[in-house]
Amino acid sequence: MPMRILFVLATLVALALPLVGTQAAEPGTSEAETPHVLVPSDVVVFRVLNQPDLDTEVRVDPSGRVAFPYVGLVEVSGLTTQEAADLIGRRLREAGIINRPEVVASMVGFGSTASVLGAVNSPGVYTLDRPTRLTQILARAGGVSPVAGNTITLRRTEEDGTVRVQTFDLRTLLDAPTTDQNLLVRNNDEVYIPDAPVFYLYGNVNAPGAYPIRRPLTVQQALAVGGGITEIGSESRIRIRRENAAGVVEEYRAELDDPIQPFDTIQVPERIF
């Protein structure tokens, strides 16, 4: 091959090398997810290189400890698997069992769980077998149901026993999640989505029934949700039944531009011919 061609190829390779490994990360992938932290009921396998007799599968007990041969109980709650393996290795060395132990750990079962309740398609308790954010655990719960309201609440018990409750706008979380709202779910978290408040259409409307209120509605807009008034319905004689602050149900005549309230019953009578 002519020397000129070799020189050109070598130059191209030299120019390309600085670019290796410097490609910009895709949006949303620049920050690594938090590794799993051990909690009670997690099941871990510890393996010691070239020492198969020390390989141990163990469950983290309620106090956050594991029992390992020759070193006894070791506090691992709050550590990652790698940190726990390093700690076991130090204890083996300090006990004079192995001079330079190489310990690795891997997860077999997970004790971390979180509950998802309310207006989701599959409410229940879910295992946190990987770093999981709010939108991800909602997906595991089958997504939000058609009757879901506009908010999502995260209830968390901190290490000192205090309970912290955070409420976010559900639509914003689902449409444009940010790390300020789309939090990582922790062990024993409770996620709750309330049902949207409803109003009721009754009488001469095309689709009577209960409908969720997700934004302010007037009587006219509420009737449109139910398919409008039938041919024999009276637009001028609409009535609303509403419970007052004392718990007493009152009934009054409604205008089309009146705002409705949660749990209103809108009744459309027949026209008087």
Secondary structure as a PSIPRED ss2 file (coil, helix, strand):
# PSIPRED VFORMAT (PSIPRED V4.0)

   1 M C   1.000  0.000  0.000
   2 P C   1.000  0.000  0.000
   3 M H   0.000  1.000  0.000
   4 R H   0.000  1.000  0.000
   5 I H   0.000  1.000  0.000
   6 L H   0.000  1.000  0.000
   7 F H   0.000  1.000  0.000
   8 V H   0.000  1.000  0.000
   9 L H   0.000  1.000  0.000
  10 A H   0.000  1.000  0.000
  11 T H   0.000  1.000  0.000
  12 L H   0.000  1.000  0.000
  13 V H   0.000  1.000  0.000
  14 A H   0.000  1.000  0.000
  15 L H   0.000  1.000  0.000
  16 A H   0.000  1.000  0.000
  17 L H   0.000  1.000  0.000
  18 P H   0.000  1.000  0.000
  19 L H   0.000  1.000  0.000
  20 V C   1.000  0.000  0.000
  21 G C   1.000  0.000  0.000
  22 T C   1.000  0.000  0.000
  23 Q C   1.000  0.000  0.000
  24 A C   1.000  0.000  0.000
  25 A C   1.000  0.000  0.000
  26 E C   1.000  0.000  0.000
  27 P C   1.000  0.000  0.000
  28 G C   1.000  0.000  0.000
  29 T C   1.000  0.000  0.000
  30 S C   1.000  0.000  0.000
  31 E C   1.000  0.000  0.000
  32 A C   1.000  0.000  0.000
  33 E C   1.000  0.000  0.000
  34 T C   1.000  0.000  0.000
  35 P C   1.000  0.000  0.000
  36 H C   1.000  0.000  0.000
  37 V E   0.000  0.000  1.000
  38 L C   1.000  0.000  0.000
  39 V C   1.000  0.000  0.000
  40 P C   1.000  0.000  0.000
  41 S C   1.000  0.000  0.000
  42 D C   1.000  0.000  0.000
  43 V E   0.000  0.000  1.000
  44 V E   0.000  0.000  1.000
  45 V E   0.000  0.000  1.000
  46 F E   0.000  0.000  1.000
  47 R E   0.000  0.000  1.000
  48 V E   0.000  0.000  1.000
  49 L C   1.000  0.000  0.000
  50 N C   1.000  0.000  0.000
  51 Q C   1.000  0.000  0.000
  52 P H   0.000  1.000  0.000
  53 D H   0.000  1.000  0.000
  54 L H   0.000  1.000  0.000
  55 D C   1.000  0.000  0.000
  56 T E   0.000  0.000  1.000
  57 E E   0.000  0.000  1.000
  58 V E   0.000  0.000  1.000
  59 R E   0.000  0.000  1.000
  60 V C   1.000  0.000  0.000
  61 D C   1.000  0.000  0.000
  62 P C   1.000  0.000  0.000
  63 S C   1.000  0.000  0.000
  64 G C   1.000  0.000  0.000
  65 R E   0.000  0.000  1.000
  66 V E   0.000  0.000  1.000
  67 A E   0.000  0.000  1.000
  68 F E   0.000  0.000  1.000
  69 P C   1.000  0.000  0.000
  70 Y C   1.000  0.000  0.000
  71 V C   1.000  0.000  0.000
  72 G E   0.000  0.000  1.000
  73 L E   0.000  0.000  1.000
  74 V E   0.000  0.000  1.000
  75 E E   0.000  0.000  1.000
  76 V C   1.000  0.000  0.000
  77 S C   1.000  0.000  0.000
  78 G C   1.000  0.000  0.000
  79 L C   1.000  0.000  0.000
  80 T E   0.000  0.000  1.000
  81 T H   0.000  1.000  0.000
  82 Q H   0.000  1.000  0.000
  83 E H   0.000  1.000  0.000
  84 A H   0.000  1.000  0.000
  85 A H   0.000  1.000  0.000
  86 D H   0.000  1.000  0.000
  87 L H   0.000  1.000  0.000
  88 I H   0.000  1.000  0.000
  89 G H   0.000  1.000  0.000
  90 R H   0.000  1.000  0.000
  91 R H   0.000  1.000  0.000
  92 L H   0.000  1.000  0.000
  93 R H   0.000  1.000  0.000
  94 E H   0.000  1.000  0.000
  95 A C   1.000  0.000  0.000
  96 G C   1.000  0.000  0.000
  97 I C   1.000  0.000  0.000
  98 I C   1.000  0.000  0.000
  99 N C   1.000  0.000  0.000
 100 R C   1.000  0.000  0.000
 101 P C   1.000  0.000  0.000
 102 E C   1.000  0.000  0.000
 103 V E   0.000  0.000  1.000
 104 V E   0.000  0.000  1.000
 105 A E   0.000  0.000  1.000
 106 S E   0.000  0.000  1.000
 107 M E   0.000  0.000  1.000
 108 V E   0.000  0.000  1.000
 109 G E   0.000  0.000  1.000
 110 F C   1.000  0.000  0.000
 111 G C   1.000  0.000  0.000
 112 S C   1.000  0.000  0.000
 113 T E   0.000  0.000  1.000
 114 A E   0.000  0.000  1.000
 115 S E   0.000  0.000  1.000
 116 V E   0.000  0.000  1.000
 117 L E   0.000  0.000  1.000
 118 G E   0.000  0.000  1.000
 119 A C   1.000  0.000  0.000
 120 V E   0.000  0.000  1.000
 121 N C   1.000  0.000  0.000
 122 S C   1.000  0.000  0.000
 123 P C   1.000  0.000  0.000
 124 G E   0.000  0.000  1.000
 125 V E   0.000  0.000  1.000
 126 Y E   0.000  0.000  1.000
 127 T E   0.000  0.000  1.000
 128 L C   1.000  0.000  0.000
 129 D C   1.000  0.000  0.000
 130 R C   1.000  0.000  0.000
 131 P C   1.000  0.000  0.000
 132 T C   1.000  0.000  0.000
 133 R E   0.000  0.000  1.000
 134 L H   0.000  1.000  0.000
 135 T H   0.000  1.000  0.000
 136 Q H   0.000  1.000  0.000
 137 I H   0.000  1.000  0.000
 138 L H   0.000  1.000  0.000
 139 A H   0.000  1.000  0.000
 140 R H   0.000  1.000  0.000
 141 A C   1.000  0.000  0.000
 142 G C   1.000  0.000  0.000
 143 G C   1.000  0.000  0.000
 144 V E   0.000  0.000  1.000
 145 S C   1.000  0.000  0.000
 146 P C   1.000  0.000  0.000
 147 V C   1.000  0.000  0.000
 148 A E   0.000  0.000  1.000
 149 G C   1.000  0.000  0.000
 150 N C   1.000  0.000  0.000
 151 T E   0.000  0.000  1.000
 152 I E   0.000  0.000  1.000
 153 T E   0.000  0.000  1.000
 154 L E   0.000  0.000  1.000
 155 R E   0.000  0.000  1.000
 156 R E   0.000  0.000  1.000
 157 T E   0.000  0.000  1.000
 158 E C   1.000  0.000  0.000
 159 E C   1.000  0.000  0.000
 160 D C   1.000  0.000  0.000
 161 G C   1.000  0.000  0.000
 162 T C   1.000  0.000  0.000
 163 V E   0.000  0.000  1.000
 164 R E   0.000  0.000  1.000
 165 V E   0.000  0.000  1.000
 166 Q E   0.000  0.000  1.000
 167 T E   0.000  0.000  1.000
 168 F E   0.000  0.000  1.000
 169 D E   0.000  0.000  1.000
 170 L H   0.000  1.000  0.000
 171 R H   0.000  1.000  0.000
 172 T H   0.000  1.000  0.000
 173 L H   0.000  1.000  0.000
 174 L H   0.000  1.000  0.000
 175 D H   0.000  1.000  0.000
 176 A C   1.000  0.000  0.000
 177 P C   1.000  0.000  0.000
 178 T C   1.000  0.000  0.000
 179 T C   1.000  0.000  0.000
 180 D C   1.000  0.000  0.000
 181 Q C   1.000  0.000  0.000
 182 N C   1.000  0.000  0.000
 183 L C   1.000  0.000  0.000
 184 L E   0.000  0.000  1.000
 185 V C   1.000  0.000  0.000
 186 R C   1.000  0.000  0.000
 187 N C   1.000  0.000  0.000
 188 N C   1.000  0.000  0.000
 189 D C   1.000  0.000  0.000
 190 E E   0.000  0.000  1.000
 191 V E   0.000  0.000  1.000
 192 Y E   0.000  0.000  1.000
 193 I E   0.000  0.000  1.000
 194 P C   1.000  0.000  0.000
 195 D E   0.000  0.000  1.000
 196 A C   1.000  0.000  0.000
 197 P C   1.000  0.000  0.000
 198 V E   0.000  0.000  1.000
 199 F E   0.000  0.000  1.000
 200 Y E   0.000  0.000  1.000
 201 L E   0.000  0.000  1.000
 202 Y E   0.000  0.000  1.000
 203 G E   0.000  0.000  1.000
 204 N C   1.000  0.000  0.000
 205 V E   0.000  0.000  1.000
 206 N C   1.000  0.000  0.000
 207 A C   1.000  0.000  0.000
 208 P C   1.000  0.000  0.000
 209 G E   0.000  0.000  1.000
 210 A E   0.000  0.000  1.000
 211 Y E   0.000  0.000  1.000
 212 P E   0.000  0.000  1.000
 213 I C   1.000  0.000  0.000
 214 R C   1.000  0.000  0.000
 215 R C   1.000  0.000  0.000
 216 P C   1.000  0.000  0.000
 217 L C   1.000  0.000  0.000
 218 T E   0.000  0.000  1.000
 219 V H   0.000  1.000  0.000
 220 Q H   0.000  1.000  0.000
 221 Q H   0.000  1.000  0.000
 222 A H   0.000  1.000  0.000
 223 L H   0.000  1.000  0.000
 224 A H   0.000  1.000  0.000
 225 V H   0.000  1.000  0.000
 226 G C   1.000  0.000  0.000
 227 G C   1.000  0.000  0.000
 228 G C   1.000  0.000  0.000
 229 I E   0.000  0.000  1.000
 230 T C   1.000  0.000  0.000
 231 E C   1.000  0.000  0.000
 232 I C   1.000  0.000  0.000
 233 G E   0.000  0.000  1.000
 234 S C   1.000  0.000  0.000
 235 E C   1.000  0.000  0.000
 236 S C   1.000  0.000  0.000
 237 R C   1.000  0.000  0.000
 238 I C   1.000  0.000  0.000
 239 R E   0.000  0.000  1.000
 240 I E   0.000  0.000  1.000
 241 R E   0.000  0.000  1.000
 242 R E   0.000  0.000  1.000
 243 E E   0.000  0.000  1.000
 244 N C   1.000  0.000  0.000
 245 A C   1.000  0.000  0.000
 246 A C   1.000  0.000  0.000
 247 G C   1.000  0.000  0.000
 248 V C   1.000  0.000  0.000
 249 V E   0.000  0.000  1.000
 250 E E   0.000  0.000  1.000
 251 E E   0.000  0.000  1.000
 252 Y E   0.000  0.000  1.000
 253 R E   0.000  0.000  1.000
 254 A C   1.000  0.000  0.000
 255 E C   1.000  0.000  0.000
 256 L C   1.000  0.000  0.000
 257 D C   1.000  0.000  0.000
 258 D C   1.000  0.000  0.000
 259 P E   0.000  0.000  1.000
 260 I C   1.000  0.000  0.000
 261 Q C   1.000  0.000  0.000
 262 P C   1.000  0.000  0.000
 263 F C   1.000  0.000  0.000
 264 D C   1.000  0.000  0.000
 265 T E   0.000  0.000  1.000
 266 I E   0.000  0.000  1.000
 267 Q E   0.000  0.000  1.000
 268 V E   0.000  0.000  1.000
 269 P C   1.000  0.000  0.000
 270 E E   0.000  0.000  1.000
 271 R C   1.000  0.000  0.000
 272 I C   1.000  0.000  0.000
 273 F C   1.000  0.000  0.000
